[in-house]
Amino acid sequence: MPEPDKRDESSAGPAVSKVLLPVLLPLIFLALAYFLLASRYRFSGFHGEKRTVLMQEELQLLVDQSKSLIDQGRYADALTPTLTLSGAYPENHIYLGHLAVIYDHLGRYDEEARYWEMFMDHAPVPIEACPQIGQAYWKQGEKFVAPALAAYRRCLALDPKNPDSLFYFGHALEMSGQWKQAVEQYKKGLAISPGYDDLSLGLARCWLRLDRPGDAKKLAEGVLRRHPDSSDAFLVLGLFYMRADNYPEARKVLTRGAQLAEGDADFHVLLARTAEHMNDNAEALRQYTRVVELRPDDAQARSQRDALLAQNASK
């Protein structure tokens, strides 16, 4: 029996390959390109930034975890899931805002400021970052006064008639020693909201600095008529009476203010100075001791206290 023609069987493979190869090659290259593109997007995003794509179940789990931890005040624990969410959705202003809040509670004010900046760039209502963005810079110390002022100015530009923005910008100007400029902002705010006590008291403090104590007194008394328990108004009045060398009256109003704001060391500093002017060293020592308790790093108060202690010991 003749053997089968093996040449015909062996030639079938190459023949089939020649037919399929032109069809398969484009499909292979297409699949490879899709895989590379998908991988690149998953880890880097279309613009090269590191980004993670989250599945729906994973996304919901992280959202719930982040919210729950923030609500519980567990900010250190909330950081990782919230960073993951923001990494996956870097333009989502909600996650940016949550990170800013977390960093604020962690005392990482440089990161807080950075995330509030990004929030303002992406949020539909950027003023929601105000005044926190300015405060985040302010809390970093004197070197950040300029960016703090710029942030408050940016907030004010978003809504020039917003009394809160006028107050915070004015207050930052006041605290940086720019009293005339602060007066301008406080006046604008009071023209819009005459009953805004913080604006009135800010203006009163500036009037004291600018040698208009009578105007300062009127503003503080006006606040007290509306709110008899305003400790800040008593502070302004205390400064007014000290400036007028009326130390008994200064002691009276400052004592009342200290009762209303027990943890405010400023009252005790002023009460100590008032006692010194009245030659009441025992009271001065008591007040400086209280200041050191409230502000352990206050070198000047500690020095004054120690000097009075030494004076008593030498008698």
Rosetta silent file (secondary structure, phi, psi, omega in degrees, C-alpha in Angstrom):
SEQUENCE: MPEPDKRDESSAGPAVSKVLLPVLLPLIFLALAYFLLASRYRFSGFHGEKRTVLMQEELQLLVDQSKSLIDQGRYADALTPTLTLSGAYPENHIYLGHLAVIYDHLGRYDEEARYWEMFMDHAPVPIEACPQIGQAYWKQGEKFVAPALAAYRRCLALDPKNPDSLFYFGHALEMSGQWKQAVEQYKKGLAISPGYDDLSLGLARCWLRLDRPGDAKKLAEGVLRRHPDSSDAFLVLGLFYMRADNYPEARKVLTRGAQLAEGDADFHVLLARTAEHMNDNAEALRQYTRVVELRPDDAQARSQRDALLAQNASK
SCORE:     score description
SCORE:     0.000 S_00000001
   1 L     0.000  130.537 -179.058    0.000    0.000    0.000 S_00000001
   2 L   -66.578  144.696  178.643    1.456    3.325   -0.963 S_00000001
   3 L   -74.245  151.020  177.103    2.361    5.640    1.914 S_00000001
   4 L   -63.106  154.500  179.933    0.431    8.871    2.406 S_00000001
   5 L   -80.260   96.207 -178.928    1.903   11.974    0.891 S_00000001
   6 H   -65.758  -22.615  179.961    3.511   13.572    3.991 S_00000001
   7 H   -62.510  -36.476 -178.541    4.505   16.605    1.922 S_00000001
   8 H   -68.646  -40.454  179.692    0.867   17.687    1.680 S_00000001
   9 H   -66.219  -41.533 -177.037    0.331   17.445    5.502 S_00000001
  10 H   -71.049  -25.707 -178.754    3.526   19.343    6.298 S_00000001
  11 L   -84.102   -9.423 -178.227    2.715   22.124    3.889 S_00000001
  12 H   -70.399  -38.853 -179.071   -0.744   22.729    5.480 S_00000001
  13 H   -59.343  -56.609  179.201    0.724   24.444    8.607 S_00000001
  14 H   -58.442  -31.847 -179.220    2.687   27.131    6.757 S_00000001
  15 H   -67.856  -42.971  179.013   -0.245   27.699    4.477 S_00000001
  16 H   -65.683  -42.646 -179.674   -2.620   28.322    7.390 S_00000001
  17 H   -59.348  -41.231 -179.848   -0.039   30.571    9.110 S_00000001
  18 H   -62.297  -30.941 -179.330    0.312   32.648    5.979 S_00000001
  19 H   -78.582  -43.994 -173.777   -3.430   33.198    5.997 S_00000001
  20 H   -80.490  -31.367 -173.681   -3.872   33.925    9.742 S_00000001
  21 H   -56.775  -46.764  178.548   -0.716   35.932   10.430 S_00000001
  22 H   -62.417  -25.384  178.609   -1.825   39.108    8.637 S_00000001
  23 H   -81.833  -42.327 -174.881   -5.080   38.965   10.602 S_00000001
  24 H   -74.037  -36.874 -175.409   -3.593   38.127   14.030 S_00000001
  25 H   -57.695  -48.421  178.033   -0.673   40.574   14.033 S_00000001
  26 H   -60.972  -36.535  179.505   -2.811   43.747   14.078 S_00000001
  27 H   -67.444  -39.004  178.496   -4.978   42.235   16.831 S_00000001
  28 H   -63.834  -46.573 -179.560   -1.912   41.339   18.890 S_00000001
  29 H   -65.322  -36.179  178.416   -0.436   44.816   18.523 S_00000001
  30 H   -65.425  -43.850  179.012   -3.799   46.397   19.343 S_00000001
  31 H   -64.102  -41.071  179.527   -4.137   44.315   22.515 S_00000001
  32 H   -64.375  -43.229  179.575   -0.565   45.141   23.539 S_00000001
  33 H   -62.926  -41.624  178.958   -1.108   48.867   22.963 S_00000001
  34 H   -63.720  -40.943  179.309   -4.321   48.803   25.005 S_00000001
  35 H   -62.906  -45.044 -179.116   -2.570   46.989   27.857 S_00000001
  36 H   -65.368  -41.487  179.693    0.307   49.480   27.919 S_00000001
  37 H   -64.953  -44.236  179.872   -2.045   52.460   27.789 S_00000001
  38 H   -63.738  -40.601  179.957   -4.252   51.065   30.535 S_00000001
  39 H   -66.013  -42.169 -179.850   -1.241   50.307   32.704 S_00000001
  40 H   -62.813  -42.779 -179.915    0.203   53.767   32.122 S_00000001
  41 H   -68.249  -37.648 -177.550   -3.067   55.456   33.039 S_00000001
  42 H   -61.914  -38.332 -173.834   -3.596   53.292   36.097 S_00000001
  43 H  -103.966  -21.209 -175.029   -0.299   54.261   37.648 S_00000001
  44 H  -125.584  -19.250 -177.263    0.585   57.604   36.068 S_00000001
  45 L    79.939  168.357 -176.688   -2.488   59.207   34.579 S_00000001
  46 L   -73.338  -17.474 -178.885   -2.655   60.838   31.163 S_00000001
  47 L  -108.531   10.774  174.945   -0.492   63.777   32.290 S_00000001
  48 L    91.647   -9.465  179.731    2.216   61.744   33.989 S_00000001
  49 L   -76.949  150.827 -178.791    1.109   62.327   37.587 S_00000001
  50 L   -70.314  125.098 -175.577    0.903   59.308   39.860 S_00000001
  51 L  -146.358  144.098  178.883   -2.686   58.180   39.993 S_00000001
  52 L  -117.614  135.308  175.877   -4.568   55.092   41.110 S_00000001
  53 L   -93.094  127.440 -177.840   -7.827   53.881   39.631 S_00000001
  54 L  -104.532  136.856  172.231  -10.216   52.586   42.283 S_00000001
  55 L   -71.455  159.047 -173.906  -12.911   50.017   41.742 S_00000001
  56 H   -58.467  -43.755 -179.416  -16.374   51.084   42.901 S_00000001
  57 H   -65.562  -41.024  179.183  -16.399   48.865   45.980 S_00000001
  58 H   -65.384  -41.831  179.060  -12.897   49.972   46.957 S_00000001
  59 H   -59.845  -48.876 -177.843  -13.834   53.615   46.415 S_00000001
  60 H   -63.441  -37.869  179.123  -16.927   53.391   48.624 S_00000001
  61 H   -62.683  -43.509  179.959  -14.981   51.607   51.351 S_00000001
  62 H   -68.312  -39.671  177.887  -12.336   54.374   51.423 S_00000001
  63 H   -60.677  -47.757  179.977  -14.954   57.134   51.371 S_00000001
  64 H   -63.465  -41.889 -178.773  -16.782   55.575   54.327 S_00000001
  65 H   -65.028  -46.216 -179.715  -13.542   54.949   56.207 S_00000001
  66 H   -60.553  -48.752 -178.230  -12.240   58.491   55.677 S_00000001
  67 H   -62.318  -44.627 -177.755  -15.507   60.134   56.719 S_00000001
  68 H   -62.485  -43.364 -178.790  -15.934   57.933   59.782 S_00000001
  69 H   -67.798  -38.338  177.105  -12.398   58.579   61.039 S_00000001
  70 H   -65.316  -44.676  179.237  -12.698   62.323   60.501 S_00000001
  71 H   -60.356  -31.799  179.489  -16.049   62.376   62.303 S_00000001
  72 L   -83.232   -4.918 -177.337  -14.424   60.536   65.226 S_00000001
  73 L    77.036   16.209  179.582  -11.574   63.019   65.350 S_00000001
  74 L   -93.807   70.603 -169.625   -9.052   60.322   64.454 S_00000001
  75 H   -69.262  -37.024  178.620   -7.207   62.547   62.032 S_00000001
  76 H   -63.162  -39.842  178.741   -3.919   60.636   61.942 S_00000001
  77 H   -71.669  -29.236 -178.354   -5.810   57.458   61.010 S_00000001
  78 H   -76.110  -15.991 -173.705   -7.903   59.323   58.444 S_00000001
  79 H   -62.214  -49.253 -174.992   -4.849   60.592   56.579 S_00000001
  80 H   -61.978  -51.484  179.468   -3.981   57.438   54.612 S_00000001
  81 H   -63.704  -32.433 -179.177   -7.435   56.651   53.157 S_00000001
  82 H   -73.407  -37.073  174.256   -7.998   60.316   52.335 S_00000001
  83 H   -63.120  -38.215  178.166   -4.623   60.600   50.591 S_00000001
  84 H   -63.203  -43.317  178.329   -5.538   57.499   48.572 S_00000001
  85 H   -62.886  -44.170 -178.999   -8.828   59.084   47.517 S_00000001
  86 H   -68.878  -32.651  176.590   -7.142   62.329   46.559 S_00000001
  87 H   -65.679  -33.627  178.764   -4.449   60.428   44.664 S_00000001
  88 H   -78.173  -31.911 -177.674   -7.126   58.730   42.596 S_00000001
  89 L  -132.067   72.529 -171.097   -9.097   61.937   42.066 S_00000001
  90 L   -65.922  -14.633  179.125   -6.570   64.801   42.408 S_00000001
  91 L  -103.127    6.911  178.740   -8.991   67.463   41.198 S_00000001
  92 L   -80.421  110.983 -173.942  -11.789   66.498   43.585 S_00000001
  93 H   -66.756  -25.121 -179.666  -12.116   69.507   45.871 S_00000001
  94 H   -63.652  -47.004 -179.279  -13.913   67.498   48.575 S_00000001
  95 H   -68.695  -35.616  177.524  -10.894   65.284   49.212 S_00000001
  96 H   -62.793  -42.297  178.378   -8.558   68.291   49.021 S_00000001
  97 H   -65.623  -40.440  178.230  -10.625   70.065   51.662 S_00000001
  98 H   -62.384  -40.327  178.404  -10.677   66.996   53.887 S_00000001
  99 H   -65.226  -39.205  177.879   -6.888   66.740   53.684 S_00000001
 100 H   -61.383  -42.752  178.691   -6.521   70.404   54.611 S_00000001
 101 H   -63.825  -42.946 -179.869   -8.704   69.851   57.677 S_00000001
 102 H   -61.297  -47.539 -178.209   -6.734   66.739   58.647 S_00000001
 103 H   -65.583  -31.545  175.514   -3.382   68.510   58.372 S_00000001
 104 H   -60.898  -48.230 -179.087   -4.740   71.399   60.442 S_00000001
 105 H   -69.319  -22.497  177.519   -5.607   69.047   63.302 S_00000001
 106 L   -87.277   -2.570 -179.746   -2.231   67.342   62.958 S_00000001
 107 L    74.398   16.996  179.236   -0.470   70.688   63.290 S_00000001
 108 L  -100.301   76.257 -168.589    1.093   70.372   59.821 S_00000001
 109 H   -71.944  -25.055  176.135    0.165   73.855   58.713 S_00000001
 110 H   -65.271  -43.226  177.460    2.443   73.921   55.661 S_00000001
 111 H   -69.161  -37.439  177.452    0.557   70.965   54.198 S_00000001
 112 H   -58.006  -48.314 -179.540   -2.757   72.483   55.257 S_00000001
 113 H   -60.861  -40.817 -179.177   -1.969   75.676   53.345 S_00000001
 114 H   -62.373  -41.237 -178.528   -0.892   73.693   50.283 S_00000001
 115 H   -75.568  -30.938  174.156   -4.129   71.741   50.162 S_00000001
 116 H   -66.584  -35.282  176.782   -6.274   74.837   50.715 S_00000001
 117 H   -61.189  -46.152  179.033   -4.476   76.408   47.732 S_00000001
 118 H   -66.100  -36.996  176.788   -5.358   73.380   45.597 S_00000001
 119 H   -57.854  -47.532 -178.343   -8.910   73.438   46.964 S_00000001
 120 H   -64.210  -29.942  179.362   -9.337   77.035   45.826 S_00000001
 121 H   -73.093  -24.380 -172.895   -8.015   76.141   42.374 S_00000001
 122 H  -116.967  -17.974 -174.561  -10.553   73.338   41.895 S_00000001
 123 L   -74.102  142.786  175.369  -13.587   74.061   44.081 S_00000001
 124 L   -67.132  -26.492  177.038  -16.755   75.440   42.476 S_00000001
 125 L  -124.941   80.217 -172.865  -17.070   77.739   45.509 S_00000001
 126 H   -62.944  -22.045 -178.991  -13.437   78.565   46.416 S_00000001
 127 H   -65.263  -12.535  176.622  -14.425   80.981   49.193 S_00000001
 128 H   -65.127  -14.471  176.238  -15.222   77.905   51.300 S_00000001
 129 H   -84.607   -1.778 -176.392  -11.460   77.763   51.968 S_00000001
 130 L  -101.622  140.358    2.388  -11.678   81.144   53.707 S_00000001
 131 L   -91.291    9.223 -171.625  -10.470   82.137   56.244 S_00000001
 132 H   -57.423  -35.133 -177.134   -8.739   78.798   56.881 S_00000001
 133 H   -64.551  -41.247  177.247   -6.200   79.309   54.094 S_00000001
 134 H   -67.756  -39.836  179.709   -4.962   82.558   55.623 S_00000001
 135 H   -64.810  -34.825  179.608   -4.919   81.071   59.115 S_00000001
 136 H   -62.626  -39.221  175.719   -2.851   78.121   57.884 S_00000001
 137 H   -70.842  -43.602 -175.646   -0.125   80.528   56.756 S_00000001
 138 H   -59.180  -38.627 -177.096   -0.470   82.722   59.855 S_00000001
 139 L   -70.668   -8.060  179.448    0.073   79.781   62.188 S_00000001
 140 L   -89.067   -2.450  173.547    3.458   79.132   60.582 S_00000001
 141 L   106.790 -176.959 -171.853    4.977   82.265   62.085 S_00000001
 142 H   -59.864  -31.650 -178.274    6.349   85.642   61.096 S_00000001
 143 H   -66.681  -14.052 -176.179    7.991   84.413   57.896 S_00000001
 144 H  -111.620   18.004  177.565    4.549   83.624   56.490 S_00000001
 145 H   -62.982  -44.421 -178.493    2.854   86.957   57.176 S_00000001
 146 H   -60.575  -50.771  177.399    3.109   87.958   53.501 S_00000001
 147 H   -65.269  -29.145  176.490    1.464   84.776   52.114 S_00000001
 148 H   -64.787  -47.029  178.326   -1.163   85.001   54.868 S_00000001
 149 H   -61.678  -40.065  178.702   -2.044   88.541   53.807 S_00000001
 150 H   -63.319  -38.680  179.455   -2.084   87.446   50.164 S_00000001
 151 H   -67.103  -44.864  178.045   -4.474   84.617   51.024 S_00000001
 152 H   -63.459  -37.621  178.446   -6.832   86.910   52.952 S_00000001
 153 H   -65.913  -39.443  177.765   -6.697   89.413   50.090 S_00000001
 154 H   -62.557  -41.836  177.834   -7.532   86.628   47.633 S_00000001
 155 H   -61.853  -43.705 -179.056  -10.519   85.648   49.766 S_00000001
 156 H   -64.413  -35.721  179.644  -11.726   89.238   49.874 S_00000001
 157 H   -63.990  -27.775  179.045  -11.416   89.545   46.091 S_00000001
 158 H   -69.398  -29.249 -179.927  -13.871   86.656   45.718 S_00000001
 159 L  -154.124   84.505 -173.158  -16.535   88.642   47.600 S_00000001
 160 L   -60.944  -15.619 -179.255  -15.480   92.245   48.356 S_00000001
 161 L  -107.339   18.744  178.826  -18.567   92.887   50.490 S_00000001
 162 L   -83.985  113.752 -177.276  -18.185   89.857   52.727 S_00000001
 163 H   -60.314  -34.999  178.580  -17.875   91.154   56.327 S_00000001
 164 H   -63.717  -45.278  179.524  -16.005   88.044   57.457 S_00000001
 165 H   -64.733  -37.612  176.681  -13.390   88.456   54.747 S_00000001
 166 H   -64.505  -39.943  178.576  -13.065   92.152   55.598 S_00000001
 167 H   -64.519  -50.784 -174.955  -12.561   91.283   59.260 S_00000001
 168 H   -65.076  -37.884  176.749   -9.921   88.614   58.701 S_00000001
 169 H   -67.185  -43.542  177.819   -7.982   90.740   56.237 S_00000001
 170 H   -61.980  -42.604 -179.199   -8.231   93.722   58.570 S_00000001
 171 H   -64.151  -40.094  177.714   -7.172   91.641   61.563 S_00000001
 172 H   -64.183  -39.817  176.478   -4.129   90.310   59.709 S_00000001
 173 H   -63.915  -43.426  178.642   -3.163   93.874   58.792 S_00000001
 174 H   -60.245  -48.381 -176.683   -3.651   94.957   62.412 S_00000001
 175 H   -68.055  -20.845  176.959   -1.564   92.107   63.796 S_00000001
 176 L   -95.223   10.295  174.909    1.240   92.895   61.349 S_00000001
 177 L    83.326   10.283  179.775    1.322   96.516   62.515 S_00000001
 178 L   -97.745   70.754 -168.486   -0.412   98.038   59.486 S_00000001
 179 H   -69.531  -38.532  179.512   -2.995   99.880   61.571 S_00000001
 180 H   -64.683  -41.567  178.036   -4.082  102.513   59.046 S_00000001
 181 H   -67.365  -35.767  177.559   -4.697   99.868   56.408 S_00000001
 182 H   -64.889  -40.501  178.256   -6.553   97.764   58.971 S_00000001
 183 H   -56.017  -41.853 -179.131   -8.772  100.742   59.827 S_00000001
 184 H   -60.093  -43.949 -179.294   -9.778  100.963   56.182 S_00000001
 185 H   -70.025  -42.081  179.616  -10.907   97.323   56.098 S_00000001
 186 H   -62.487  -40.551  179.172  -12.684   97.500   59.458 S_00000001
 187 H   -64.482  -41.428  177.635  -14.586  100.607   58.368 S_00000001
 188 H   -60.520  -42.656  179.972  -15.675   98.932   55.150 S_00000001
 189 H   -65.125  -41.576 -179.527  -16.937   95.980   57.111 S_00000001
 190 H   -69.283  -28.233  176.358  -18.854   98.112   59.603 S_00000001
 191 H   -65.612  -29.740  179.418  -20.488  100.041   56.765 S_00000001
 192 H   -88.930  -39.592 -175.606  -21.947   96.720   55.603 S_00000001
 193 L  -134.507   82.707 -174.364  -22.539   95.130   59.020 S_00000001
 194 L   -61.332  -24.610 -177.883  -22.702   97.769   61.797 S_00000001
 195 L   -93.685   13.397 -178.105  -23.400   95.208   64.521 S_00000001
 196 L   -80.553  100.749 -172.177  -20.342   93.061   63.795 S_00000001
 197 H   -61.266  -40.972 -178.104  -18.583   93.204   67.182 S_00000001
 198 H   -62.893  -35.200  175.572  -15.219   91.856   66.050 S_00000001
 199 H   -65.512  -43.559  179.813  -15.008   94.598   63.434 S_00000001
 200 H   -62.062  -44.508 -177.633  -15.837   97.221   66.070 S_00000001
 201 H   -71.850  -34.336  174.452  -13.257   95.909   68.515 S_00000001
 202 H   -62.440  -44.044  177.481  -10.606   95.602   65.814 S_00000001
 203 H   -63.794  -39.401  178.564  -11.203   99.217   64.886 S_00000001
 204 H   -61.271  -43.482  178.561  -11.088  100.178   68.579 S_00000001
 205 H   -62.615  -38.962  177.905   -7.691   98.527   69.010 S_00000001
 206 H   -66.500  -38.680  178.002   -6.395  100.378   65.978 S_00000001
 207 H   -62.520  -36.588  175.276   -7.702  103.700   67.356 S_00000001
 208 H   -62.091  -42.197  179.701   -5.711  103.061   70.529 S_00000001
 209 H   -67.210  -32.344 -175.146   -2.609  102.514   68.417 S_00000001
 210 L   -98.628   21.380  173.820   -3.303  105.608   66.335 S_00000001
 211 L    62.385   42.402  172.624   -3.783  107.891   69.341 S_00000001
 212 L  -128.506   62.174 -174.093   -7.549  108.091   69.233 S_00000001
 213 H   -63.543  -33.703  179.329   -8.404  106.553   72.627 S_00000001
 214 H   -61.444  -41.566  177.841  -11.760  108.336   72.953 S_00000001
 215 H   -66.229  -36.422  178.039  -13.019  106.701   69.751 S_00000001
 216 H   -63.109  -44.023 -179.061  -11.738  103.340   70.989 S_00000001
 217 H   -61.406  -44.228 -179.877  -13.634  103.715   74.262 S_00000001
 218 H   -60.279  -42.732 -179.328  -16.897  104.555   72.490 S_00000001
 219 H   -65.424  -43.940  179.952  -16.645  101.479   70.296 S_00000001
 220 H   -63.850  -41.621  178.865  -15.886   99.166   73.236 S_00000001
 221 H   -65.975  -35.091  176.433  -18.763  100.585   75.270 S_00000001
 222 H   -63.151  -40.716  177.489  -21.077  100.120   72.305 S_00000001
 223 H   -63.916  -42.498 -178.849  -20.133   96.443   72.124 S_00000001
 224 H   -66.275  -29.132  175.795  -20.756   96.038   75.867 S_00000001
 225 H   -66.114  -35.939  179.076  -24.221   97.536   75.532 S_00000001
 226 H   -81.392  -38.286 -175.493  -25.055   94.818   73.025 S_00000001
 227 L  -138.302   90.573 -175.899  -23.077   92.055   74.720 S_00000001
 228 L   -62.018  -15.086 -179.006  -22.253   92.739   78.405 S_00000001
 229 L  -105.041   26.218  179.494  -20.062   89.634   78.605 S_00000001
 230 L   -80.437  104.565 -179.056  -17.649   90.562   75.805 S_00000001
 231 H   -64.275  -35.065 -179.802  -14.193   89.926   77.269 S_00000001
 232 H   -64.585  -34.267  177.409  -12.519   91.581   74.269 S_00000001
 233 H   -67.427  -39.064  176.447  -14.422   94.791   74.946 S_00000001
 234 H   -64.918  -33.144  177.216  -13.195   94.756   78.564 S_00000001
 235 H   -64.112  -44.268  178.082   -9.654   94.309   77.260 S_00000001
 236 H   -62.104  -43.577  178.979   -9.983   97.439   75.104 S_00000001
 237 H   -64.320  -38.852  177.181  -11.383   99.393   78.048 S_00000001
 238 H   -60.236  -43.972  177.390   -8.547   98.172   80.246 S_00000001
 239 H   -63.593  -38.726  178.447   -6.023   99.444   77.722 S_00000001
 240 H   -60.968  -48.524 -177.751   -7.892  102.744   77.518 S_00000001
 241 H   -69.593  -33.169  174.857   -7.777  103.291   81.286 S_00000001
 242 H   -64.895  -39.874  178.655   -4.127  102.261   81.496 S_00000001
 243 H   -63.853  -33.057  179.821   -3.326  104.781   78.800 S_00000001
 244 L   -86.957    6.031 -178.507   -5.158  107.421   80.871 S_00000001
 245 L    61.437   24.029  176.482   -3.181  106.372   83.993 S_00000001
 246 L   -97.919   77.198 -171.547   -6.455  105.427   85.684 S_00000001
 247 H   -71.860  -34.981  175.692   -5.125  102.190   87.120 S_00000001
 248 H   -59.852  -42.532  178.425   -7.899  101.490   89.660 S_00000001
 249 H   -70.044  -36.459  177.170  -10.491  101.565   86.859 S_00000001
 250 H   -60.657  -44.666  179.449   -8.175   99.551   84.599 S_00000001
 251 H   -60.618  -40.816 -177.769   -7.874   96.889   87.294 S_00000001
 252 H   -60.849  -50.954 -175.618  -11.658   96.771   87.660 S_00000001
 253 H   -74.360  -33.318  179.124  -12.443   96.185   83.976 S_00000001
 254 H   -69.915  -36.145  177.026   -9.481   93.873   83.405 S_00000001
 255 H   -62.864  -41.469  177.815  -10.460   91.731   86.380 S_00000001
 256 H   -63.854  -42.091  178.696  -13.936   91.377   84.905 S_00000001
 257 H   -64.099  -39.389  179.258  -12.463   90.436   81.539 S_00000001
 258 H   -64.987  -34.043  177.184  -10.163   87.856   83.120 S_00000001
 259 H   -66.080  -33.824 -179.215  -13.166   86.266   84.828 S_00000001
 260 H   -80.428  -26.738 -177.721  -14.878   85.943   81.457 S_00000001
 261 L  -133.427   70.196 -171.865  -11.785   84.617   79.673 S_00000001
 262 L   -58.056  -34.333 -176.934   -9.831   82.800   82.355 S_00000001
 263 L   -85.856    3.836 -178.369   -7.396   81.171   79.945 S_00000001
 264 L   -89.502  108.068 -175.783   -6.443   84.421   78.197 S_00000001
 265 H   -67.162  -23.279 -178.060   -2.968   85.354   79.433 S_00000001
 266 H   -58.522  -38.506  179.029   -3.210   88.891   78.014 S_00000001
 267 H   -62.504  -40.396 -176.706   -5.521   89.935   80.852 S_00000001
 268 H   -73.218  -31.580  173.731   -3.082   88.699   83.462 S_00000001
 269 H   -62.470  -47.390 -178.923   -0.169   90.494   81.786 S_00000001
 270 H   -68.058  -36.533  176.734   -2.095   93.766   81.896 S_00000001
 271 H   -65.692  -36.346  177.222   -3.251   93.139   85.465 S_00000001
 272 H   -64.773  -44.300  179.409    0.370   92.548   86.488 S_00000001
 273 H   -66.014  -37.840  177.213    1.462   95.818   84.898 S_00000001
 274 H   -62.526  -43.457  179.121   -1.449   97.633   86.515 S_00000001
 275 H   -62.574  -39.032  178.266   -0.444   96.233   89.914 S_00000001
 276 H   -62.269  -41.497  178.219    3.142   97.387   89.369 S_00000001
 277 H   -65.465  -26.718  179.809    1.932  100.927   88.653 S_00000001
 278 L   -94.503    8.976  179.641   -0.086  100.759   91.877 S_00000001
 279 L    57.885   33.445  177.987    2.964   99.476   93.811 S_00000001
 280 L  -104.869   80.397 -174.523    1.109   96.272   94.615 S_00000001
 281 H   -66.331  -32.572  179.228    3.980   93.816   94.267 S_00000001
 282 H   -63.767  -42.725  178.805    2.078   90.915   95.800 S_00000001
 283 H   -69.671  -38.679  178.180   -0.662   91.215   93.179 S_00000001
 284 H   -60.876  -43.788  178.233    1.894   91.692   90.410 S_00000001
 285 H   -61.529  -43.014  179.508    3.658   88.494   91.500 S_00000001
 286 H   -61.021  -42.202 -177.943    0.359   86.615   91.546 S_00000001
 287 H   -71.297  -42.081  178.238   -0.514   87.799   88.047 S_00000001
 288 H   -65.616  -34.538  176.214    2.916   87.071   86.533 S_00000001
 289 H   -62.047  -40.465  178.547    2.797   83.613   88.108 S_00000001
 290 H   -66.196  -38.075  178.107   -0.528   83.036   86.373 S_00000001
 291 H   -61.010  -45.161 -179.634    0.928   84.204   83.046 S_00000001
 292 H   -63.592  -34.960  176.403    3.772   81.689   83.337 S_00000001
 293 H   -63.852  -40.553 -177.484    1.253   78.958   84.070 S_00000001
 294 H   -81.019  -33.147 -179.001   -0.690   79.829   80.937 S_00000001
 295 L  -131.750   81.711 -176.378    2.338   80.579   78.758 S_00000001
 296 L   -58.448  -23.716 -177.982    5.351   78.607   80.004 S_00000001
 297 L   -91.011    4.292 -179.761    7.516   79.926   77.152 S_00000001
 298 L   -77.693   95.315 -175.461    6.903   83.609   78.012 S_00000001
 299 H   -65.743  -36.507 -178.066   10.457   84.583   78.984 S_00000001
 300 H   -66.957  -44.764  178.659    9.556   88.161   79.888 S_00000001
 301 H   -63.691  -39.541  178.741    6.791   87.157   82.302 S_00000001
 302 H   -63.818  -40.680  179.058    9.059   84.544   83.853 S_00000001
 303 H   -64.119  -42.129  178.680   11.800   87.155   84.322 S_00000001
 304 H   -64.788  -41.841  178.379    9.371   89.588   85.963 S_00000001
 305 H   -61.866  -46.574 -178.281    8.056   86.883   88.251 S_00000001
 306 H   -63.226  -37.005  179.646   11.570   85.806   89.273 S_00000001
 307 H   -65.181  -40.696  178.551   12.583   89.392   89.952 S_00000001
 308 H   -68.818  -36.900  176.620    9.603   89.871   92.277 S_00000001
 309 H   -63.024  -41.985  179.538   10.341   86.581   94.023 S_00000001
 310 H   -65.841  -38.071  179.304   13.943   87.669   94.591 S_00000001
 311 H   -64.357  -41.597  178.765   12.759   91.041   95.856 S_00000001
 312 H   -66.291  -38.293 -177.868   10.450   89.374   98.377 S_00000001
 313 H   -67.351  -29.007 -176.455   13.211   87.008   99.502 S_00000001
 314 L   -80.656  -10.373 -178.371   15.591   89.871  100.196 S_00000001
 315 L   -79.064    0.000    0.000   13.190   91.593  102.594 S_00000001
